Amino acid sequence: WTFTILQLADIHLGEAQDTDWGPKQDVKSWGLLESLLGRVHDSVDLIVLSGDQLTANDFKSRNATHYYLELGHRLATFNIPFALIFGNHDDKPNDATKIPVTSRRELLQLMQRHFPQLCLAQMGPSHVTGVSNYWINVYPPTPESSGTDDDATPLSRIVFLDSGGGRLPQIIDNSHLQWLIQENQNILGSRGNPLPTMAFSHIPTQEFVYTEQQCVGENNDGGFSPPRDGDAGLVPTLQQNLSNVFALAVGHNHGNDYCCALSASNNDSSSQLHLCFGRHSGYGGYGSWDRGARLYQLEFQGSSNGNQGMQKSNFAWKSWVVMESGDIQDEYNPFQS
C-alpha cells in the first residue's frame, strides 16, 4: 500500500496586487495548480501547503481571507485532504503602510470552518512558538471507513512545524524541540517503537547544504536562507532523539528543489535523515525558474491487520518532481543503490 503527498510550495498569491503584473501572476498560479492537480490527483492522498501561500506584505488592506478561500475552493474540487503550515510572508505586515494583515490563527480558523472535511491543519499548543505546529496520522485503508477510526493503528505520522516569520520571529526554538521529543512517544508501533515520520517546515535550517555527492535536484538559488532569528538545533534533535523521522521537507528558497542524504548518526541507513526542498508551485515571488511540485510516496509492505501495524523494516519512500509541463525530474530514491 502506498500513501502519496503532494507538496505545493511558495504559491505567493496576492503578489503586487495593485499592479497590472501581479493579478496576472495569480491567474498563472491558478492555471498551474489546475494543471498539476489534474495530472496527479488520482494518486495523491494528501496535499501539503508548505508556507508562503500569500505575499501578504503586498496587501493594502487587512483582509487576506479571499485568497485563502479561493485556494481552498480550488483544492476542494479535487476532494483531496490538505494540510498547511505558514511561511514568513503569510501574515507579514505591508512593507509601506505597516498595516497588520489577517493573522495566522485567523487564516487557519477560516480554512477549518469552510473546509471541515478536507482541512487537516490544526492549531498548535500555546506553549510552542507559532501556530501551525501539529501532527497527523497516516492510517491504512479499510473497507469500512476512510481510515480515521480511533481504534485503527496508524502506519506513519506527519509532523508540521511553524518556523515563523511575518508577525512572528523566524525561529525554531526549544519549545519546538521539546514538543517534538514528547509527542513522538505518544503513538508507538507494535514493537514499542515510534512510527516512521515525515516532517514539514517552511524555512530550511543550516544543514540544507547542497553537495554533489549527497544531493539530487536543482540548486539554482546559490544557497538558502536559514531562520533569521535562530535555530535551536532541529536537525541534530531529529537525528539524535527522533531517528524515526526519515525526511524534513521545506520551501522558502524558490530556485531549489533538491533532496540530500545526511550521514546517519549511528551508521544505520534505516534511520538516515533526508532533507528536501519542494518545487516553487506558484508564479508569485521571486525567480523565473519553471514551476512544478514535489511528491513523496510512502510505501508500506506486510500485514496491517489488527494492532500489528507495520514497522520501519516494512517501510520505504521515494520522491520526485512533476513540472507544469508534465515532465518528471529530480527523482530521489534512498532505497535504490
C-alpha positions, 0 to 999 in steps of 0.5 A: 500500500502506498500513501502519496503527498503532494507538496505545493510550495511558495504559491505567493498569491496576492503578489503586487496586487495593485499592479497590472503584473501581479493579478496576472501572476495569480491567474498563472498560479491558478492555471498551474495548480489546475494543471498539476492537480489534474495530472496527479490527483488520482494518486495523491492522498494528501496535499501539503501547503508548505508556507508562503501561500500569500505575499501578504506584505503586498496587501493594502488592506487587512483582509487576506481571507479571499485568497485563502478561500479561493485556494481552498475552493480550488483544492476542494474540487479535487476532494483531496485532504490538505494540510498547511503550515505558514511561511514568513510572508503569510501574515507579514505586515505591508512593507509601506503602510505597516498595516497588520494583515489577517493573522495566522490563527485567523487564516487557519480558523477560516480554512477549518470552518469552510473546509471541515472535511478536507482541512487537516491543519490544526492549531498548535499548543500555546506553549510552542512558538507559532501556530501551525505546529501539529501532527497527523496520522497516516492510517491504512485503508479499510473497507469500512471507513476512510481510515480515521477510526480511533481504534485503527493503528496508524502506519506513519505520522506527519509532523508540521512545524511553524518556523515563523516569520511575518508577525512572528520571529523566524525561529525554531526554538526549544519549545519546538524541540521539546514538543517534538521529543514528547509527542513522538512517544505518544503513538508507538508501533507494535514493537514499542517503537515510534512510527516512521515520520515525515516532517514539514517546515517552511524555512530550511535550517543550516544543514540544507547544504547542497553537495554533489555527492549527497544531493539530487535536484536543482540548486539554482538559488546559490544557497538558502536562507536559514531562520533569521532569528535562530535555530535551536538545533532541529536537525541534530534533535531529529537525528539524535532523539527522533531517528524515526523521522526519515525526511524534513521537507521545506520551501522558502528558497524558490530556485531549489528543489533538491533532496540530500542524504545526511550521514546517519548518526549511528551508521544505520541507513534505516534511520538516515535523515533526508532533507528536501526542498519542494518545487516553487508551485506558484508564479508569485515571488521571486525567480523565473525558474519553471514551476512544478511540485514535489511528491513523496510516496510512502510505501508500506509492505506486510500485514496491517491487520489488527494492532500489528501495524507495520514497522520501519523494516516494512517501510520505504519512500521515494520522491520526485518532481512533476513540472507544469509541463508534465515532465518528471525530474529530480527523482530521489530514491534512498532505497535504490543503490 
